[in-house]
Amino acid sequence: MQIELVTKEDLQLFRQQLLNDLKSFMAQPQPQPAQWLRSGEVRKLLKISAGTLQNLRITSVLNPVKIGGSFYYQSSEIQDILRNKR
């Protein structure tokens, strides 16, 4: 069994490397939210019922894309509604 000694200099070097790694990690751009949201996600974000979401579609407040029976909403459109509280 071999014993290795850790010196203060070793710890200081490790600390500096760790700080540099953390800085580079934090500088990376954060992932963007999904561009398209499903109806359930929109209802949770806006805290509304399925009927209210349907009314928003009918009145053209929201303009979803329908693919195979599912509605998809642009994330930017939902964010605008949350900002403006329409």
Rosetta silent file (secondary structure, phi, psi, omega in degrees, C-alpha in Angstrom):
SEQUENCE: MQIELVTKEDLQLFRQQLLNDLKSFMAQPQPQPAQWLRSGEVRKLLKISAGTLQNLRITSVLNPVKIGGSFYYQSSEIQDILRNKR
SCORE:     score description
SCORE:     0.000 S_00000001
   1 L     0.000  126.687 -176.745    0.000    0.000    0.000 S_00000001
   2 L  -102.664  134.946 -179.068    1.440    3.294   -1.113 S_00000001
   3 L  -102.717  132.294  176.609    0.808    6.496    0.825 S_00000001
   4 L  -115.176  135.206  178.774    0.557    9.816   -0.985 S_00000001
   5 L   -94.734  138.982  176.732    0.883   13.120    0.809 S_00000001
   6 L  -108.008  121.912 -177.904   -1.302   16.056   -0.131 S_00000001
   7 L   -97.414  170.709  176.861    0.347   19.392    0.401 S_00000001
   8 H   -62.113  -37.281  179.217   -1.127   22.855    0.735 S_00000001
   9 H   -64.060  -39.573  176.884    0.173   23.659   -2.723 S_00000001
  10 H   -61.548  -43.552  179.437   -1.676   20.629   -4.116 S_00000001
  11 H   -66.279  -40.093  177.683   -4.895   21.814   -2.510 S_00000001
  12 H   -63.338  -41.510  178.073   -4.398   25.363   -3.789 S_00000001
  13 H   -64.180  -43.826  177.936   -3.829   24.036   -7.324 S_00000001
  14 H   -61.579  -42.881  179.098   -6.910   21.829   -7.060 S_00000001
  15 H   -60.217  -46.118 -179.224   -8.948   24.779   -5.797 S_00000001
  16 H   -63.940  -41.707  177.933   -7.816   26.970   -8.690 S_00000001
  17 H   -64.349  -41.182  179.254   -8.604   24.266  -11.255 S_00000001
  18 H   -64.062  -44.065  178.063  -12.019   23.706   -9.708 S_00000001
  19 H   -62.634  -41.740  177.906  -12.815   27.428   -9.784 S_00000001
  20 H   -63.571  -41.585  178.029  -11.730   27.670  -13.422 S_00000001
  21 H   -63.635  -42.460  179.174  -13.904   24.688  -14.328 S_00000001
  22 H   -65.297  -40.331  178.527  -16.903   26.204  -12.535 S_00000001
  23 H   -63.378  -42.922 -179.842  -16.400   29.567  -14.244 S_00000001
  24 H   -67.965  -35.203  177.942  -16.251   27.964  -17.672 S_00000001
  25 H   -66.550  -42.735 -178.263  -19.354   25.894  -16.888 S_00000001
  26 H   -70.511  -25.197 -179.003  -21.295   28.957  -15.713 S_00000001
  27 H   -77.788  -16.423 -179.611  -20.244   30.931  -18.812 S_00000001
  28 L   -68.703  142.706  179.027  -21.863   28.408  -21.137 S_00000001
  29 L   -64.142  142.590  179.862  -25.231   29.501  -22.530 S_00000001
  30 L   -77.914  147.079  179.786  -28.227   28.014  -20.781 S_00000001
  31 L   -64.092  141.300  179.072  -30.499   25.755  -22.830 S_00000001
  32 L   -79.345  149.974  176.920  -33.504   27.496  -24.330 S_00000001
  33 L   -65.246  162.542  179.987  -36.983   26.306  -23.460 S_00000001
  34 L   -56.190  138.774 -178.547  -38.779   24.143  -25.981 S_00000001
  35 L   -70.053  -33.640 -178.724  -39.902   26.140  -28.978 S_00000001
  36 E  -118.510  138.143  179.986  -43.260   24.356  -29.096 S_00000001
  37 E  -118.513  145.245  176.034  -45.471   23.511  -26.132 S_00000001
  38 E   -84.487  167.966 -175.955  -48.315   21.027  -25.927 S_00000001
  39 H   -56.449  -43.625 -179.182  -51.754   21.939  -24.595 S_00000001
  40 H   -61.747  -39.575  179.072  -51.110   20.498  -21.129 S_00000001
  41 H   -67.165  -39.448  179.218  -47.925   22.507  -20.716 S_00000001
  42 H   -65.579  -42.728  179.819  -49.699   25.710  -21.818 S_00000001
  43 H   -62.243  -38.741  177.820  -52.554   25.096  -19.384 S_00000001
  44 H   -66.871  -43.785 -179.334  -50.066   24.667  -16.525 S_00000001
  45 H   -63.465  -44.170 -177.672  -48.127   27.805  -17.457 S_00000001
  46 H   -87.770   -9.428 -179.044  -51.229   29.964  -17.807 S_00000001
  47 L    56.782   54.855 -179.014  -53.097   28.186  -15.000 S_00000001
  48 L  -130.210  164.796  179.149  -56.215   27.747  -17.103 S_00000001
  49 L   -86.431  170.756  178.466  -58.650   24.942  -17.874 S_00000001
  50 H   -62.777  -38.230  178.964  -58.961   23.042  -21.141 S_00000001
  51 H   -64.532  -41.111  177.992  -62.146   24.997  -21.939 S_00000001
  52 H   -65.431  -40.086  177.337  -60.429   28.329  -21.441 S_00000001
  53 H   -62.104  -40.611  177.395  -57.588   27.201  -23.686 S_00000001
  54 H   -62.519  -42.360  178.107  -60.133   26.247  -26.329 S_00000001
  55 H   -62.489  -37.901  177.319  -61.736   29.703  -26.045 S_00000001
  56 H   -64.545  -34.452  175.829  -58.315   31.309  -26.521 S_00000001
  57 H   -69.199  -45.455 -176.739  -57.913   29.283  -29.710 S_00000001
  58 H   -62.867  -41.025 -178.175  -61.406   30.180  -30.975 S_00000001
  59 L   -84.706    6.069  178.241  -60.918   33.898  -30.336 S_00000001
  60 L    62.003   24.208  171.699  -57.463   33.765  -32.012 S_00000001
  61 L   -70.035  -38.502  174.312  -55.644   34.925  -28.897 S_00000001
  62 L  -115.325  141.255 -179.245  -53.509   31.833  -29.417 S_00000001
  63 L  -121.975   82.051 -177.141  -52.657   30.471  -32.834 S_00000001
  64 L   -79.201  168.741  171.951  -51.580   26.849  -32.413 S_00000001
  65 E  -109.413  131.634 -179.496  -50.488   24.363  -35.021 S_00000001
  66 E  -101.115  123.087  178.530  -52.468   21.140  -35.079 S_00000001
  67 E  -128.539  112.980  176.411  -50.493   17.999  -35.833 S_00000001
  68 L    57.095   38.642  177.711  -52.244   14.660  -35.702 S_00000001
  69 L    89.340   -5.078  178.159  -54.924   15.736  -33.270 S_00000001
  70 E  -112.115  140.169  177.014  -52.554   17.565  -30.908 S_00000001
  71 E   -94.212  138.902  176.939  -52.195   21.313  -30.652 S_00000001
  72 E  -124.043  133.705 -175.447  -48.740   22.869  -30.400 S_00000001
  73 E  -115.922  142.391  177.507  -48.204   26.449  -29.266 S_00000001
  74 E   -70.470  132.624 -179.277  -45.181   28.657  -29.830 S_00000001
  75 H   -60.109  -39.548 -179.015  -43.278   29.234  -26.634 S_00000001
  76 H   -63.671  -35.866  178.723  -42.660   32.889  -27.529 S_00000001
  77 H   -65.629  -40.573  178.583  -46.406   33.489  -27.911 S_00000001
  78 H   -66.826  -41.668  179.340  -47.073   32.067  -24.441 S_00000001
  79 H   -62.998  -37.853  176.543  -44.256   34.167  -22.961 S_00000001
  80 H   -62.378  -41.258  179.271  -45.785   37.300  -24.534 S_00000001
  81 H   -64.636  -41.109  179.277  -49.132   36.477  -22.934 S_00000001
  82 H   -66.113  -37.973  179.099  -47.472   36.000  -19.553 S_00000001
  83 H   -69.303  -44.937 -176.178  -45.609   39.313  -19.888 S_00000001
  84 H   -87.023  -15.230 -178.666  -48.626   41.301  -21.104 S_00000001
  85 L    52.322   49.220  178.448  -51.186   39.379  -19.056 S_00000001
  86 L   -69.324    0.000    0.000  -53.660   39.443  -21.915 S_00000001
